[in-house]
Amino acid sequence: MAQFCNNIQLNRVLPTGPREYWQELAEEHRTIPEHKKWQYDPDPFAAKAALEERQRRAADKRGKPETEEESDLRIFDGHSDVRMATTLRDQVESAIKKVSDYPLSQIVV
């Protein structure tokens, strides 16, 4: 709540107990380090976009080339997780392992 409504002065309308807590959160908000200020931005979508841009620039600045494994894993970005029972997961994993044991030359497409 403090990150979501940090620009609202709720200490003026809250009762005595929560008022002090809200003031503690406001003080914490004023003393946070610069690299965490995006968490308290009133517009979370703009904050996320700015954070991603800053992270992209930092990655470009490092100049670290992306490994093949990282590029392969990016295929799964944006996809939802699959939740299944343990027995079903074991069956799926064993089927994938069986298929992956075949040499590529024997696979007919």
C-alpha positions in Angstrom: 0.0 0.0 0.0 2.8 2.4 0.8 4.4 1.8 -2.6 1.0 2.1 -4.3 -0.3 5.2 -2.6 2.9 6.9 -1.6 2.0 10.2 -3.0 -1.2 10.5 -0.9 -1.0 12.1 2.6 -3.1 9.5 4.4 -1.6 10.6 7.7 -4.1 13.4 7.8 -7.1 11.1 7.7 -5.9 7.9 9.4 -6.7 7.1 13.0 -3.9 7.3 15.6 -2.3 3.8 15.3 -2.0 3.6 11.5 -1.1 7.3 11.2 2.2 6.8 12.9 2.9 3.7 10.8 2.1 5.7 7.6 4.5 8.4 8.8 7.2 5.8 9.3 6.6 4.6 5.7 6.7 8.1 4.4 10.1 8.7 6.2 11.4 5.4 4.7 10.2 6.6 1.3 12.2 9.8 1.6 15.4 7.9 2.6 15.4 5.1 0.0 18.5 4.8 -2.2 18.3 6.2 -5.7 18.3 2.8 -7.4 15.1 1.9 -5.6 13.1 5.1 -6.2 11.4 3.5 -9.2 9.4 1.3 -6.7 7.7 4.4 -5.3 6.8 6.1 -8.6 3.1 7.2 -8.8 2.9 5.7 -12.3 4.1 2.1 -12.1 3.9 1.6 -15.9 6.2 4.5 -16.6 8.5 3.3 -13.8 8.7 -0.2 -15.3 9.5 1.2 -18.7 12.2 3.5 -17.3 13.7 0.6 -15.3 13.8 -1.7 -18.3 15.4 1.1 -20.4 18.0 1.7 -17.7 18.8 -2.0 -17.5 19.0 -2.3 -21.3 21.5 0.6 -21.4 23.5 -0.9 -18.6 23.7 -4.2 -20.5 24.7 -2.4 -23.7 27.3 -0.5 -21.8 28.8 -3.7 -20.4 28.9 -5.0 -24.0 28.5 -8.5 -22.8 27.7 -10.6 -25.8 24.7 -12.8 -25.3 25.4 -16.5 -25.1 23.6 -19.0 -27.2 21.9 -20.4 -24.1 20.5 -17.0 -23.1 19.2 -16.4 -26.6 17.5 -19.8 -26.6 15.9 -19.1 -23.3 14.5 -15.8 -24.5 12.0 -17.8 -26.6 10.1 -18.5 -23.4 9.9 -14.9 -22.3 6.3 -13.7 -22.0 4.9 -17.2 -21.9 3.0 -18.4 -18.9 4.1 -21.2 -16.6 2.6 -24.7 -17.0 1.3 -26.2 -13.8 0.6 -29.9 -13.7 0.5 -32.8 -11.3 3.8 -34.5 -10.5 2.9 -37.7 -12.2 1.9 -36.0 -15.4 5.1 -33.9 -15.3 7.1 -37.1 -15.0 5.3 -38.6 -18.0 6.0 -35.5 -20.1 9.6 -35.3 -19.1 10.2 -39.0 -19.9 8.5 -38.5 -23.3 10.8 -35.5 -24.0 13.9 -37.5 -23.0 12.9 -40.4 -25.2 12.5 -38.1 -28.2 15.7 -36.2 -27.5 17.7 -39.5 -27.5 17.1 -39.9 -31.2 19.8 -38.6 -33.5 18.7 -35.6 -35.6 19.5 -37.5 -38.8 16.7 -40.0 -38.0 14.0 -37.4 -37.4 11.8 -37.0 -40.5 9.9 -33.8 -40.7 
